[in-house]
Amino acid sequence: MGGVIHLKYEEIKQIPSIQTYIREADKALLTLGYTEHSFPHVGRVAVRAKYILETLGYSAHDIELVQIADILGHSSIEVTR
């Protein structure tokens, strides 16, 4: 069995398959009439989430998890649409 792999938000957003899912999700949402959900949108959501959680006193670990959830959530839109 392998060990645990710890990836950071900045590393995850560089994974080619994640980038592909986000590009395809953006295309799908545009077709459905939604506004832009590409990399700038994903980045804005992550930055705003980080700011809010820092303001509320959350740990760096929790902030990292929320940013990861943001990018994985946006990348899964293509799968669910």
N, C-alpha and C positions, 0 to 999 in steps of 0.2 A: 504494500500500500504506500501511496505517496504521502508527502507531507502537505501541510496547509500552504496555500499560495496567497500571499498578501499583495493585492494590487491597489494602487491609489487611483483616485478619480482621474488625475492627469494621465496615468498610464492606460486606463480603460478607454478613454476617449481617443486614444491613438490606435486602438486595435482595428485593423481593416474591416473585419466583419461587422463590428459595431458601427463604424462609419457608413458602411453599405446599408445597414438596416435603417439608420437615421435618414439617409438620402432617400431611400425607397418609401419610408413612412411619410416624409415630407411630400413626395409626389402623390401618394395615396390621399393624404389629407387635402392637398390642393384640388385634386379631382373631386373630392366630396364637398368642396366649397369652404374649407377651413383656411385660416390664415397660415402664414409661413411657420413651419416647425423644424427648420433645419438647424445647422450648427450654431448660428447666432442666437436663436431662440433657446436652445438647450443651454448654451453658455450663460445667457441672461438669467434663466431660472436658477441655475446652480449658484451664480453670484448672489442673487437676491436671497436664496435660501440660506446661504452661508452668512450673509449679513444679519438676517433675522435671528438665526440660531446663536451667532456670536453676541448679539445684543441681549438675548435672553439668557446668556451665560452657559450655553451647552458646551460640552467638551469638544476638542478637536476631532476625536474619534467619531463622535456622533455626527458632527458636521460632515466629515468625510463620507460616512454612510449615507447621509441624505443626498449628497452630491452624486454618489454612485447610484442610488435609487433613481435619481433624476435621469441620468443618462440611460440606464437600463430600461426605465419606464418609457422614455421617448423612443428607444430603439425597438421596443416590443409593439409599438403602435402598428407597424407594418404587419405583424403576425396576427393581430386581433382584428384588423379591418378587412 
